[in-house]
Amino acid sequence: MTRVLIVTGDPIGERMAGPAIRVWNTAITLQGDGHEVRVVTTTRADRDDAPFELVAVPPGDDAAFRPHERWAEVVLFQGYGLSQFPSLRTSDRYLVADVYDPMHLEMLEQGRELPAATWALRVAAARDALNDQLRRADLVLCASERQRLFYLGHLAALGRITPATYRDDPDLRGLLDLMPFGLDPVPPVPGRAIRGVVPGIDENSKVLVWGGGVYSWFDPLSLIRAVAQLSQERDDVRLFFLGTRHPGVDEMGIVRESYDLARELGVEGTAVVFNDTWVPYAERGAYLLEADAGVSTHHIHVETTFAFRTRILDYLWVGLPMVVTDGDGFADLVRDERLGVVVPANDVDALAAAIAEVLDPERAAEYRTNVARVRDGFAWPVVFEPLRRFVTAPHHAADYAGDRDAMGAGSGPTRRMSGPAHDLRMAWHHLRNSGVRDVARRVRRRLGRSARD
């Protein structure tokens, strides 16, 4: 038995997004293997049914965090955890970095609506946090072969690919391995969630589900236009956005643009329906089971190239045929395994034709058969196998000699992501670049979060 600490910045509760879902299932899988698991979140911990110890530690409170780090033998972390707790940066425990989400590339898109200086600062902070993780981890886990090639270059640039790490591990799987996002091996539970419950959607509706948040790197606008176009020919198509209010991320401008476009085209509440909250994690299966197809559309940029769209796993889980935009790793899977239709980016006509195809009963049956064949390979216990092996027999990286700062090309300066000094730097940054009103708004929001927590 190994004592495993998992650190995340996402809230763990009834409503969870991708990183928290991944943490939840990692903890359950390792606990099921007989290990002792503890999860620390730097935001909110409000799941009473957790079969493992679950605690919240404010970012930067190293005094509260250190006993958890000392308790553990293996520490798995994602996001900014390493830069928020000094004891983790210097830890002699076995460190595993979960970098399935290339957060610096994501921030290139997520920060577009921010003032230029703040956008640059956020991208730099994400880059520095990721660099720190890649320098110090004994094992790095990513989500796809595309990501693995990307991170191999990153590790080489940081001085981690050396004779020491290569000698007994020439494919470097011992340093950088795959752990994709997974799906629940237990089938979803049916229930009444959309049909006859959501106004305008009944038993005769053909439901397309958008199975996650609406973010700026996606392209819901072309999809809304395609559905509006298709609705001129048939009146049974319904596009249902499963959630627009992420439990841990501020609403992006694309959400409002999507509402506005649907209203402008005259399809809001009819052919296009928005759920303006976030579906509880345990209830999502009932919503997905009532859909006829899953959709995911995005723009083409560097985030797309290395993204791993976790909502696609939910489509696999419930057996949905799919319409997806070309350009990411899952598009290759959908195309190669014939799980649905892959369309060019920003092509409304192609989207409308693809939707009509996956709603055709004969083609849908073929796609569902193929989905059933593929999905078992993505079950959580299967995709977690590299981590399960490591936790059973943990070991330090070949270039670790008792000093995390000396790993690779050296740690260099690290941007602290919490604490009074960080807060003062950020206040000064926003005062200089956005003015007093913006600083006051951010202070009010921070105080409001603290009061809720």
C-alpha positions, -999 to 999 in steps of 0.1 A, spaced: 0 0 0 12 35 -9 1 68 6 -9 90 -23 -17 128 -21 -35 144 -51 -34 182 -54 -58 202 -76 -69 238 -80 -104 228 -91 -134 226 -68 -145 191 -58 -182 190 -54 -214 178 -70 -207 201 -100 -172 193 -114 -153 202 -145 -126 182 -163 -96 185 -139 -118 177 -108 -134 148 -126 -100 134 -134 -89 138 -98 -120 122 -84 -116 91 -106 -79 89 -100 -85 88 -63 -113 62 -66 -92 40 -88 -61 41 -66 -82 36 -35 -97 6 -51 -62 -8 -58 -56 -8 -20 -37 25 -17 -44 52 9 -55 84 -9 -59 119 2 -71 148 -21 -62 185 -14 -80 212 -34 -70 249 -32 -106 260 -38 -137 241 -24 -141 206 -10 -178 199 -5 -184 162 -14 -196 144 17 -197 111 -2 -159 110 -10 -146 75 -2 -112 91 5 -100 120 27 -108 153 10 -96 187 24 -93 223 12 -61 242 17 -59 278 6 -32 285 -20 0 296 -4 -8 283 31 22 261 32 19 255 70 -14 238 64 -2 220 34 31 206 47 16 179 70 -2 165 39 30 165 19 49 148 48 21 122 51 24 112 15 48 89 -3 36 99 -38 23 133 -47 3 138 -79 -4 174 -88 -20 194 -116 -24 231 -124 -5 256 -102 -1 234 -71 37 232 -73 41 269 -75 16 275 -46 33 254 -19 71 258 -13 73 225 5 61 207 -26 87 223 -48 115 210 -25 98 177 -16 117 144 -13 85 125 -20 79 109 -54 64 136 -76 40 130 -105 30 159 -127 -3 156 -145 0 179 -175 -29 165 -196 -41 201 -200 -13 223 -216 -25 253 -196 -1 279 -212 -16 271 -246 -51 272 -232 -44 306 -216 -34 320 -250 -71 316 -259 -87 321 -225 -69 354 -219 -79 370 -253 -105 392 -236 -82 406 -210 -61 437 -212 -29 430 -231 -6 433 -201 -28 409 -180 -30 385 -209 8 384 -212 12 380 -175 -13 351 -173 4 332 -202 38 338 -186 26 325 -152 12 294 -168 44 288 -187 65 293 -157 43 269 -136 45 243 -163 83 247 -166 86 242 -129 66 210 -130 85 195 -159 118 203 -143 110 187 -109 87 157 -115 98 121 -112 71 112 -137 52 133 -162 18 122 -175 1 136 -206 -31 127 -225 -21 119 -261 8 109 -284 6 144 -299 11 159 -264 39 134 -257 59 147 -287 52 182 -276 64 176 -240 94 156 -251 106 187 -269 98 207 -238 117 183 -215 147 184 -238 148 222 -238 147 221 -199 176 197 -198 157 166 -186 166 144 -215 202 134 -207 223 102 -206 210 97 -170 174 96 -180 180 79 -213 205 51 -204 180 26 -190 149 41 -205 156 48 -242 119 54 -251 117 77 -220 83 62 -210 97 61 -174 99 99 -175 69 108 -197 40 85 -202 4 86 -215 -26 88 -192 -55 100 -213 -88 113 -198 -110 83 -192 -146 72 -189 -166 55 -162 -166 17 -167 -201 17 -151 -228 24 -176 -248 56 -172 -282 56 -154 -312 66 -174 -335 93 -162 -358 121 -173 -336 151 -178 -342 167 -212 -372 152 -231 -405 164 -216 -385 184 -190 -368 211 -210 -394 233 -228 -394 227 -265 -378 193 -264 -400 162 -265 -399 125 -275 -399 134 -312 -370 158 -310 -336 150 -325 -313 162 -298 -277 173 -303 -258 177 -270 -229 201 -264 -215 182 -235 -194 208 -216 -186 244 -211 -186 271 -237 -151 286 -240 -134 310 -264 -113 283 -281 -145 265 -292 -168 275 -321 -204 274 -309 -213 301 -333 -209 281 -365 -228 253 -349 -257 276 -340 -258 289 -375 -258 253 -389 -286 243 -367 -306 274 -376 -300 266 -413 -311 229 -408 -342 241 -389 -354 257 -421 -357 222 -436 -369 202 -405 -384 213 -373 -373 185 -350 -336 193 -345 -326 207 -311 -291 218 -300 -288 215 -262 -259 232 -244 -254 211 -213 -238 238 -192 -227 275 -196 -217 283 -161 -184 266 -152 -180 260 -115 -145 272 -114 -140 296 -144 -153 330 -150 -179 332 -179 -162 341 -212 -176 365 -237 -184 337 -262 -212 326 -239 -230 359 -243 -222 359 -281 -238 325 -284 -270 336 -267 -271 368 -288 -266 349 -321 -293 323 -313 -317 352 -304 -307 371 -336 -314 340 -358 -347 334 -340 -338 299 -327 -331 306 -290 -354 284 -269 -366 265 -299 -339 249 -321 -311 261 -297 -316 256 -260 -291 267 -233 -288 252 -198 -276 283 -179 -261 264 -150 -239 233 -146 -252 198 -145 -241 178 -114 -215 153 -123 -235 123 -111 -265 133 -132 -248 140 -165 -254 104 -178 -292 109 -178 -288 141 -200 -264 124 -224 -285 93 -228 -315 114 -241 -294 128 -269 -291 115 -304 -256 128 -311 -228 146 -295 -212 177 -310 -178 195 -305 -167 224 -327 -136 245 -324 -113 270 -342 -80 260 -355 -50 272 -335 -22 258 -314 -45 250 -285 -65 228 -308 -35 209 -320 -26 196 -285 -61 196 -268 -77 165 -254 -115 172 -255 -128 155 -224 -164 159 -234 -157 133 -262 -152 107 -236 -187 113 -223 -200 108 -258 -181 75 -260 -195 65 -226 -231 68 -236 -226 55 -271 -233 87 -291 -224 92 -327 -205 125 -331 -199 156 -352 -165 171 -345 -142 197 -360 -110 185 -376 -76 194 -362 -73 177 -328 -64 142 -317 -100 131 -312 -109 141 -347 -84 115 -359 -100 89 -337 -135 98 -349 -124 96 -385 -102 65 -383 -127 45 -362 -158 59 -380 -175 72 -348 -192 100 -366 -184 128 -390 -154 151 -390 -159 186 -406 -136 215 -415 -133 243 -391 -159 272 -394 -178 255 -422 -215 260 -416 -227 241 -446 -205 211 -438 -218 211 -402 -254 211 -413 -248 182 -437 -229 163 -410 -257 168 -385 -282 155 -410 -260 124 -416 -256 114 -379 -293 118 -373 -300 94 -402 -311 61 -384 -290 38 -406 -258 58 -403 -264 65 -366 -267 27 -360 -234 21 -377 -216 48 -357 -231 36 -324 -217 1 -332 -183 15 -337 -184 36 -306 -193 5 -285 -162 -12 -300 -138 16 -291 -150 28 -257 -137 1 -234 -101 11 -241 -108 44 -225 -122 31 -192 -106 49 -162 -88 18 -148 -73 11 -183 -60 47 -190 -47 49 -154 -24 19 -159 9 39 -161 1 57 -129 -11 25 -112 23 9 -120 42 38 -107 22 41 -74 27 3 -68 65 7 -71 74 44 -69 109 56 -78 127 89 -83 137 100 -118 172 90 -128 184 127 -127 171 133 -91 199 133 -66 181 148 -36 178 184 -48 148 194 -69 165 227 -78 193 209 -95 172 188 -118 174 194 -155 190 228 -163 182 241 -129 150 257 -117 157 293 -124 134 320 -109 99 308 -101 69 330 -101 50 325 -68 13 321 -74 0 328 -39 7 347 -7 7 384 3 36 393 -20 18 377 -50 -14 396 -41 5 429 -39 22 423 -72 -11 415 -89 -29 446 -73 -1 468 -86 -3 452 -120 -40 457 -123 -38 492 -109 -12 502 -135 -29 485 -164 -66 486 -157 -72 513 -131 -87 517 -97 -122 505 -107 -109 472 -119 -88 467 -87 -119 474 -66 -140 450 -86 -114 422 -82 -111 429 -44 -149 426 -41 -149 394 -60 -121 380 -39 -139 389 -7 -171 374 -20 -153 341 -27 -138 341 7 -172 346 23 -187 317 4 -158 294 12 
